[in-house]
């Protein structure tokens, strides 16, 4: 059961951001393999394009692991939904010059109703923002990030990768 308050930020994201809170980092946090999962085949074409655009960069930054596939897929599908809704809104606006349509009820009264794509677009944008925050790639979160330099290496990690002692 989740505790109250904000969900904790992943340690890798804290490290990239320079541990702004200066709280002790979780040394026992699970560390799944830092490799991008394969793009799911069930995603639509727009979602697959977004996956191919963001996955390599997230992997390069160490923010994407093998177990993050479902979360990234959900982000990509929300992005695709937003794009589709936006295109429909633009088409409707171009055709009718307004974002409403007339609806006549059973009593014969006519009302102007906002097209449903507006609500779909807004919901997709909220989902996109949530997923962007999870992965740490909103513009405001990028300004707080500092990537470790190429020179900084962890000797223990090097040892594990090579399988022998550093000389």
C-alpha positions as CSV (number, residue, x, y, z in Angstrom):
1,X,0.0,0.0,0.0
2,X,1.4,3.4,-1.0
3,X,2.2,6.0,1.6
4,X,0.9,9.5,1.7
5,X,2.5,12.3,-0.3
6,X,4.5,12.4,-3.4
7,X,5.9,9.2,-4.9
8,X,9.7,8.9,-4.3
9,X,12.0,10.0,-7.1
10,X,14.2,7.2,-8.5
11,X,17.8,7.3,-7.2
12,X,19.2,7.6,-10.8
13,X,17.1,10.7,-11.3
14,X,18.4,12.2,-8.0
15,X,22.0,11.5,-9.0
16,X,21.5,13.2,-12.4
17,X,19.9,16.2,-10.7
18,X,22.8,16.4,-8.2
19,X,20.7,15.1,-5.2
20,X,19.2,18.6,-4.6
21,X,17.6,17.5,-1.2
22,X,21.0,16.2,0.0
23,X,19.2,13.3,1.6
24,X,21.0,9.9,1.7
25,X,20.6,8.0,-1.5
26,X,18.9,4.6,-1.4
27,X,21.9,2.2,-1.9
28,X,19.5,-0.9,-1.9
29,X,17.2,0.4,-4.6
30,X,16.5,-2.3,-7.3
31,X,18.6,-1.6,-10.4
32,X,17.0,-3.2,-13.5
33,X,19.2,-3.6,-16.5
34,X,19.7,-0.1,-18.1
35,X,18.7,-1.1,-21.6
36,X,15.7,0.0,-23.6
37,X,12.9,-2.6,-23.9
38,X,11.7,-3.4,-27.4
39,X,8.9,-1.3,-28.8
40,X,5.6,-3.2,-28.3
41,X,3.9,-4.3,-31.5
42,X,0.5,-3.2,-30.3
43,X,1.3,0.5,-30.3
44,X,-0.2,2.4,-33.2
45,X,2.2,4.1,-35.8
46,X,2.3,7.5,-34.1
47,X,3.0,5.9,-30.7
48,X,5.8,3.8,-32.3
49,X,7.4,7.0,-33.8
50,X,7.4,8.6,-30.4
51,X,8.9,5.5,-28.9
52,X,11.7,5.6,-31.5
53,X,12.2,9.3,-30.8
54,X,12.5,9.2,-27.0
55,X,13.7,5.7,-26.0
56,X,17.3,6.0,-27.3
57,X,17.8,9.3,-25.4
58,X,16.2,8.0,-22.2
59,X,18.4,4.9,-22.4
60,X,21.5,7.1,-23.0
61,X,20.7,9.1,-19.9
62,X,20.2,5.9,-17.8
63,X,16.5,6.7,-17.2
64,X,15.1,3.8,-19.1
65,X,15.5,0.2,-18.0
66,X,14.2,-3.2,-19.3
67,X,11.2,-3.0,-16.9
68,X,10.0,0.4,-18.0
69,X,8.4,-0.8,-21.2
70,X,4.8,-0.6,-20.1
71,X,5.2,2.9,-18.7
72,X,6.9,4.2,-21.8
73,X,4.3,2.4,-24.0
74,X,1.5,4.1,-22.0
75,X,3.3,7.5,-22.5
76,X,3.7,6.9,-26.2
77,X,0.0,5.9,-26.6
78,X,-1.1,9.0,-24.7
79,X,1.0,11.0,-27.0
80,X,-0.5,9.4,-30.0
81,X,-4.0,10.0,-28.7
82,X,-3.2,13.7,-28.1
83,X,-1.8,14.0,-31.7
84,X,-5.0,12.3,-33.1
85,X,-7.3,14.5,-31.1
86,X,-5.4,17.6,-32.1
87,X,-5.6,16.7,-35.8
88,X,-9.4,16.2,-35.4
89,X,-9.8,19.5,-33.7
90,X,-7.9,21.3,-36.4
91,X,-10.0,19.6,-39.1
92,X,-13.2,20.5,-37.4
93,X,-12.1,24.1,-36.9
94,X,-11.1,24.4,-40.5
95,X,-14.4,22.9,-41.8
96,X,-16.8,24.7,-39.4
97,X,-14.9,27.6,-38.0
98,X,-15.8,26.7,-34.5
99,X,-15.2,24.0,-31.9
100,X,-18.8,23.2,-31.3
101,X,-21.6,21.4,-33.1
102,X,-25.4,21.7,-32.8
103,X,-27.3,19.1,-30.9
104,X,-31.1,18.9,-31.0
105,X,-32.6,17.0,-28.1
106,X,-35.9,15.1,-28.0
107,X,-37.9,18.2,-27.2
108,X,-36.6,20.0,-30.3
109,X,-34.3,22.4,-28.4
110,X,-31.0,23.0,-30.2
111,X,-27.8,23.4,-28.1
112,X,-24.2,24.1,-29.0
113,X,-22.0,21.3,-27.7
114,X,-18.2,21.4,-27.5
115,X,-16.7,18.7,-29.7
116,X,-15.6,15.6,-27.7
117,X,-12.0,15.8,-29.0
118,X,-11.4,18.7,-26.7
119,X,-11.9,16.6,-23.6
120,X,-9.9,13.7,-25.1
121,X,-7.0,16.1,-25.9
122,X,-7.0,17.6,-22.4
123,X,-7.0,14.1,-20.8
124,X,-4.2,12.9,-23.0
125,X,-2.1,16.0,-22.1
126,X,-2.6,15.3,-18.4
127,X,-1.4,11.8,-18.9
128,X,1.6,13.0,-21.0
129,X,2.6,15.4,-18.2
130,X,2.4,12.6,-15.6
131,X,4.5,10.3,-17.7
132,X,7.0,13.0,-18.5
133,X,7.4,13.7,-14.8
134,X,7.9,10.0,-14.1
135,X,10.7,9.8,-16.6
136,X,12.1,13.3,-15.7
137,X,12.0,14.8,-19.1
138,X,9.9,17.9,-18.6
139,X,11.7,21.2,-19.4
140,X,11.8,22.2,-15.7
141,X,13.2,18.9,-14.6
142,X,16.0,19.1,-17.3
143,X,17.1,22.4,-15.9
144,X,17.8,20.8,-12.6
145,X,19.8,17.9,-14.0
146,X,23.6,17.6,-14.1
147,X,24.9,14.6,-15.9
148,X,28.1,13.0,-14.6
149,X,31.1,13.7,-16.8
150,X,32.6,10.9,-18.9
151,X,35.7,11.0,-16.6
152,X,33.8,10.1,-13.5
153,X,33.7,6.3,-13.3
154,X,32.9,4.0,-10.6
155,X,35.9,1.7,-10.0
156,X,33.7,-1.0,-8.5
157,X,31.3,-0.9,-11.6
158,X,34.4,-1.2,-13.9
159,X,35.6,-4.2,-11.9
160,X,32.2,-5.9,-12.2
161,X,32.0,-5.2,-15.9
162,X,35.5,-6.6,-16.6
163,X,35.2,-9.5,-14.2
164,X,38.7,-8.9,-12.9
165,X,40.6,-6.5,-10.5
166,X,41.7,-3.1,-11.8
167,X,45.5,-2.8,-11.9
